[in-house]
């Protein structure tokens, strides 16, 4: 077969350049740490440091070049990169049938308590264990009271530099696994939670977005700072996520994430954090990074797909005949302006360029709309979260992202009286039982949870009312059963603010790999509990996922 490597089929170079930079920086950091240890142990400089860095760069160049060439050949052989033309408006059948099967369409048709979001990506990194690795270890350990984590302090970093590197790698990896599935050249709204901060700290969790974007090497993906908090639990973020989709019917996707580690807490002067030791130790809060990319295919089918334009994938910021490029350039101009304003207002307390706030972005969009042409099929109506038409390759990116499950609307349970005092245990049990029934009702008709993820780190006695509430439940779940009740506080450890999202990530993975639906239960500081259900995709969806992400979509973006 003859393959013509035309310019139109050439992949976008920017992403590969950023990947090279990220890998080169990571290799340099690792080499410097090793050389430092060599000097510390021997008293002499490492004579091979320079050659090691150089040889590593050469290997990285070769690998990135091979990957770039491979994608170019693949795109050319599959006929990608056709000349830019306008496609005709899709019919209703064409819009709905190929992208949404009957089960998915039924779930997405739910309203009110039945309203659900598609889980399109999971990013999970806990103390060196990424994606489904930690779930497999939990299953293999099969012990309700023992952690799967190491008891050797050296495994958590032998000095502050190593601990910092471990935390940064975990943050970048988690973000890459989730945000890497987002559509590029389109600003993705982000909700991010971090650990509590000390009095007087001007730092915000949202400042981490631009940092992890760089660590993840996502050079062509744009983000918007939608909401953030430094708190003890990320459970409220799920409420905010659903409220965001309720209030903005033009949002096709969003990212929710959390980060916690002792490195984060030392940097924030988190109350109660012990002083960092110089040597190895087992951290009271382990590196815990988790993220979920959620979406609504029905919104893409209605608001995006019929109006997409066919354009080459090999674009850069000079090709301003395309509205997508105009948006790209406008985004970075406004992002810089936003950073300058934040720096000015910070009064010397500046922690690096933050990601642009969504309200700032929306307020500037009228300027962009004066510049765009809006050429294409049908009558596309610009909106705050869909400012311009998507290109055909953006729609393809959305379609190829796997559907890993469904996130169902949270049910909040009040466990305090009108004066804020905790209810007596019998009343707590009653409230939890009622909340459980409401949460089960958010699942698709006929579905029921087969396992429960919860966390007793804050209060070991929390398991008592929860166990009593679920005793004799119609779903037949027994928290004491090693295959049905999963206390992440015991089976993993203290994951801090990330516990809620760690549970949701594990629930998504467990459902996908072992079947059934899962419940997650979180106790919050304000005397509320939250129950969130996660249900799996059907087998037809899994088969479709495997076409683009292989048999294990959770490992698709992991190093091989």
N, C-alpha and C positions, 0 to 999 in steps of 0.2 A: 504494500500500500504506500503510495506517495503522499507525503505530508508536507504541505507548504506552510512554512513559518512566516505568515504574513504579519505585518505590524498590527493589524486589527485583532489578531488572536494572541498578541503578546500580553502576558499578565502585567498587572500594575507593579512597577518596580519599587515604589515607595515602601510597601510593606516588607519586602525582603531586605531593603537597606536597614530599616528599623530593627528587624529581627537580628541582622548581623551586628548592629551596634549593641543591642541588648545582650547577645551571647558573648560578644567581645568584652564588654564591661564585666559580665559575670565571671568569665574566665580569668580576667585580670585580677578581680577581687579574690577569687579562690587561690590563685598563684601567690598573690601578696600575703595572704594569711598563712599559706604553707611556708613561704620563705621566712616570715616572721617567726614561726615556730622553730624553723631550722636555726635561725640566728639565736633564738632564746635558749635552745638546747645546746648549741655548739659554741656560741660566742663569735662566730664568723658569718659573713654574708653568704647567702646561697649563690654559688658560682653559676648555677644553671637557670637562674630566674629569667634573665633576658631571653635566652633561647627557648625556654618553656613557653613564655608569652608569645614569642614569634611563631613557634610551631603550632600553638593553639590557634592563632589567628589564621594561619594557612589552612588548617583543617576546617575551620569555620567557613572561610571563604569558599573552599571546595564544596562543602556540604550545601551552603546556601545557593551557590551557582548551580549545582546539580539539581536542587529542588526547583529553582527558577526555570531551568531548561526543561525539566520534566513536565512542569505545569504548562509551559509553552507548547511543547509537543502534544500533550494531552488535549489542550484546548483546540489546537489546530486539527488534530485527528478527529475531533468530535464536532467540527464545524462551528466552533464558537468564534465570536468576534466578527460578525457580519457587519456590513456597512450600515450606518445609522439610518433607519427609516422609521416612519410612524406606523404602528400596527393598528389594525381596525379594532373597533370596540368589541370586547368579548361578549358573547351571548350569556344569558343567565346560567345556562347549563355548563358552559365552559368555565365560568367563574366559580361555580359551586362544586361541581362534581370531582375534578381531579385532586383538589387540595383538601377536601373535607369528606371523610366517609360518614356513613349513617350514624354510627355511634358517637363520633366526635361532634357531628352536627346537632345531635340530640342533647349532648352535654352543654354545648355552647348556646343552645336555645333556652337554657334555664335562666330564670330571672329571680330577683329577690334573694331569698336564702339559698336558692339553687344556682345562683350565678357563680361561675368558675373561671379560672384562668388556666391557660395551657402552660405547662412547664416545658420550656424549650431547651434549657441548659441548666446544669448543676455544676458549681465549682466548690469543691470541698478539700481542705488541706488542714490536717490536725497533726502537729508534731511529726512531720516527715511522712505522714501517710496520706496519700492523695486519692480522691474519688472513691471508687468502690473498695479500695484496699482495706479501709478500716471496717467496713461492713463485713467483709469476708473474714477478717480477724475476729470480730465480735461473734460471728456464727461459729467459727472454729473453736474459740475459747469456751463458749457455751457455759458461762458462769455468771450468775446474777450479781456477784459481790466482788469480783476481781477485775481490775483494769487490764486492757490489752496493751497498755503503754509500758515502756521499759522501766525497770526499777534501778537502772544504772544512771547516776547523775551525769556521766560523761556524754550520754546519748542526747542530752538537751543543750549541749554546748559547754566546752571546757573553759570558756572565758567570755567576756562581754562581746568581743568582736564576732565570735562564732554564733552566739545567740542572736545577735543582730542580723547576721547573714541568714540564719535559719528562718527567722521571722519574715524577712524581706522576700525570700524565695517562696515561702508559703503564701504570702499575700499576692505576689505576682502570679503564681500558679493558679490559685483559686480564681482570681479575676480573669485570667486567660481562658480557663475552662468554660466559664459562664459567658463573659462578655465577648469571647471570641466567636460565639454563634450569633451575635447581633449583626444586623444589616449595617454595612459600612457606609460612610458618607451620609449618614442620617443621625442626628443628635438623639442619643438614647437617654431618657430620663432615669435618674439614679436616686434611690433612697439608701443611705448608708448610716450604720450605727457603729459607734466605737465605745470603749469603756469609759467610766466616769472620769472626770478630770478634777484636778485640785483647784482650790479657790484662787482666783486671779488669773487662771490660764485663759489665754485668748485663742487657743487652738480649737479647731472644729473637726469633727469626723470627716466632713466633706473635703477637707484639704487633702485627704488620702486618694481621692479619685484620680487626679492627674498623676500622682506618684505611682499608683499601681498600673495605670494605663501604660506608663513608660516601662515599668518592670515587666509587664506582660507582652510588650512589643506590639501593641495594637495601634499602629501608626495611622491607619485609615479609618478608625472608629472614633466617632465623636460622642461626647457625653454632656448631659445637663445635670446640674446639681438641683434635684427636685426637693429633697428634704434630708435632714441629718439630725443626729442626736448623739450625745455622749451619755450613756445610760447603763443601767445594770442588766437590762434585758432588751433584746431586739424584737420581742413578740409584738409590741405595738406597731412595728414597721409593716406587718402584714395587714393590719387594719388600715393603715395609711395607704397601702398599695391598692386595696380594693376601693377605698374612697376615691383615689385618684382616677381609677378606671370608671367609676360611677359618674364622676363629675366631668370627665373629658372623653366623650364618645369617639373622638378622632385618634385616640392613642392606640397604636397597634402593638406596642411592646414596651417593657420597662424592666429595669434591673433593681433588685433589692439585695443588699449585702451587709455583712458585718465583719469586723476584725477585732481580735483580742489576743493579747500576749503580754508577758511581763515586760517585754521591750516597749510595747505601747504604753503600758501603765507607768513605767519609770519615766518615759518621756512626758507623760501628762501629769505626773505627780499625783496619781490616783490615790485617794485616801485609803490607808490601810496597807498599801504596797510596801513590802519590806525593802530595805536597802539592797541594792544589787551587789552580790558577792563577786570577787574577782575570779574565783575558781568555779568548778562544776557544782551544780546543785539541781534538785528536782523542783521545778517552778510550781508555785501554788496555783497559777493559772497557765495552762498550756497554750502553745500557739494554736489558735482556732480561727480559721478564716472560712467563710461560707458565703455563697452567692447563688441566687436563682434568677434566671432570665425567663420572664413570663410574657405571654402574648395572647392575642385573639385573632385567629385566622379569619373569622367571619368579617372582621373590620378590614382586613387586607383585601378580602374578596370583594367587599362592597366599595371601599374608598380608594383603593390603590390599584388593584389588578386591571380593572377596565381602562385605566388611564395611563398605564405605563408606556414609556417610549423605548424603542430599540436603539441602543447606542453602544459604541465600542467600550470594552472594559479597560482598554489602555488609555486612561485619561490623566491629565495633570492640571494644575491650577491655571494654566495658560489657555485651556480650551473652554473659554467662557461663552461659547455659543450654546452650551448646555446649561440648563438651570441647576442641575445637580452640582456643577462646578461653581456656579455663582453662589449657591448656598454654602459650599465648602469654604470659599474665600471669605464670604461675609461672616461665617461662624468664627473663623480665626481672627478676623479683624475685631469683632465684638468681644471675643474671649480675651484678647490683649487689652482692650479698653476696660473690661471688667476687672482684670488683674491689677491694672494701674490704679483703679479707684479703690480696690480693696487694700492695696499697699499704702495708698495715701491715708485712708481712714484708719489703718492699723496702728498708726502712731509708733512705729518702730517694732511692733509685735507682728512680724511678717514671717510666714513659714513656707514660702514658696508659692508659685502661681496656683491659685485655686481654679476649679472648674467653674465655668460660667453658670450662674443661677438661671433656672428656667424662667422666672418672671422677668429677669433682665432681657433674656433672649426674646421672649414673646413681645416685650415692649418695643423692641427694635425691628421686628419683622415687617412693619409697614414700609420701612426703607428698602428691604430686600424685595418686597413685592412690586416696587416701582421699577426694579431692574430686570426681573424675570419676564420671559416671553409667554410662558404657560402654553407652549405649542404642543399639540398632541391630540389623541383621539378623545372624543366625548367632551363633556363640560366639567373638567376638574375644578373643584372648589378648594382653594387654599385654606388652611386652618392652622392654629398654633402648633400642633404637633405633626402636621403634614403640610409644611409650607410650600413644597413643590412636588411635582410628579416624581415617582420613583422610576429608575431605569430598569430595563428588563433583567439585568444581572443582579439588581438589588432584590427584585421579586424572587429570582432564582435562589439567592442566598437565604431568603426567608423560608422558602419552600424546602430547602435542603437541610435546614436546622432540624434536628430530631424532635419528635414529640414524645417526651419522657413520662408524662402523666398530667394530672389535673390538680390544681390547688383550689380547694373549696373555701367558701367564705368563713372567716373565723366566727366563733361563738364566744362572747365574753360572759363570764360568770362572776357576779359580785359575791364576795365572801365576807363582807363587812356590813355592819348595821349603818343606820343613817348618821351615826356619830363617828364612823370610821373605825369602830372597834370590831375585831375579828369575831365572827359568829361562833357560837358553840359548835362542837364537832358534829352533833346530830344535824344541825341546820346546814353546816357546810356540806355534809353528805347529801342532804336533800337538794341543795342548789346544784351540786355537781351532777347528780342523777338527772335533773331536768336539763342542765346544759348538755349532757352527753346525748340525750334524746334529740335535742335540737341539732347537735353537730352531726349525728348519724343521718338526720333528715337532709343534710346538705349534699349527701352522696347521691349518685345516680340511683334511680329506683331499682330495688333488688340487691344493691351492693351493701356490704357491711365490712367494718374494719376487722382485720385478723391479728393485728398487733398494735401495741401502744408504746410510743416513745415519750418519756418524761424525764424530769431531772430533780433529784432531791438534794443537790449541792447546798442550796440555801437553807433547807430545813429537812433533815432526815425523817422527821415525823410527818412530813407532807404526804408520804406514801400511805399513811393510815386512813385518812378520810377518802383518798382517791381509791384505795383498794376496797374500802367499804362501799363506796358509791358504785363501783363496777361489779360488786359481788352479785351474782345471779343475773347479770345483764343478758339480754336476749341474744347478744352476739357471741356469748360463751367465752369471753376473754378473761383470762386469769393472770393478773400481774405477776404472780409468783411463778408462773410457767416460764422457763428460760427461753422459750421460743415465741412468747406472746407479750411479755412485759420487758421493756428495755429502758432501764434507768441509766441515762448517759453519764450522770454524775458518778456512778460506780463503775460502769463498763468502760468508760473512757477516763473521765476526770473532770476537773473544773474547767469548762470551756467559756466561762464568763458571759459577756454580753452575747456571744455567738450561739449560745445553747439552743435558742429557738430555731435558728436557721440550720444549725448542725442537725437537729432533729428532723427538720423538713427535708434536708438533703438525704439523710439516711433513709427516711420514709420513702422518698422517691426511688432511691436505688433498690431498697428491699422489695418494693412493689414490682419494679421492673424485672428484677432477677429471680424473685421467689414467688411472685404472684400475690394477689389479694390487695386490699386497701389498708392504709395505716392511719392511726390517729396520733397527733402530737398534743401534749398537755403542758402548759407552762404556768407557773405561779409567778405573779409580779409583785413588786414592792407596794403597790397601792391597794393591795387586798383583792385584786382580781385574778381570776384564772382564765386562760384562753385555750380553747380546743380548736384545732385546725385539722381537717381531714385531707388526705392525699389519696387519689385513686389512680390506678395504672391505665395505660393505653391498651387497646385490644391487640390481638395477634397480627391483624392486618397492618396496623400502624407500625408495629415492631419490624415487620418484614420490609415496609417502606423505609424505615430508619436505616436498616442494614444496607440498603442500596447506596447510601451516601456516607454512612458513619460506621459501617462494619457491624459485626455481631455485638460489640460492646461499645455503645455510643459514649459511655462515660469516660472511656480511655482514648477516644479518638484524638484528642489534643495533648495527650500525655507523651513525654519523650519515650521513644521505643528503644 
